[in-house]
């Protein structure tokens, strides 16, 4: 449970393929990920296999 007087994170978005996607450019975005409206999680969906990333990182 966080401090209720704490300002919420100001999210930044970009448009790609007619879809608005959230910018995850800094650690602050990851720290505040739980505050992101669940309707916007589709923009964060990404396969975790078959990419040039360590699958443990993506998991």
N, C-alpha and C positions, 0 to 999 in steps of 0.2 A: 504494500500500500504506500503510494507516494504522497508527497506533500500536496494538498489540494490547492494551495496558493501558487504552486509552481506553474510558470508559463508552459504551454504546450509547444512542441517542436513545430517550426514552420517548414512544411514540406515543399520541395521543388519538384516540378514535373517537366517532362519533355514529351513531344508527340512523335511517335514512330509508327508507321503502318496504320494510320487512323486510330491509334490507341494511345491514350495518355499513360505514361509510365513514370513511376516515382524515380527520382535521382538518388542513388546510393553512392555518394562520392566521398563521404567522410565518416569517421567513426560515430559521429553524433547521430547519423541516420540509423545505424545499427543499434545504438543505445536506446533510441526512441521507437524502434520498430513495433513494439507492442502497442503503441499509441495510434498506429496507422489504422484508419477506418477499414474494417474487414472487406468492405465492398471494393477496395482498391488492391486487395491481395492478388487478384488475377494478373495484374500488371507485374507482379513479382514472380509468377510461376515460371519455372525453368526446369528442364530435364536435368537430372543429376548424373546421368550416364551418357557416354559417347561424346563428351566435351573434352577440351584440352585443359581441364582443371582436375586437380586431385578430387575424386568423388567424395572423400571425407570432408573436404572444405565445403562443397556444395550441400552435403547432407546437413 
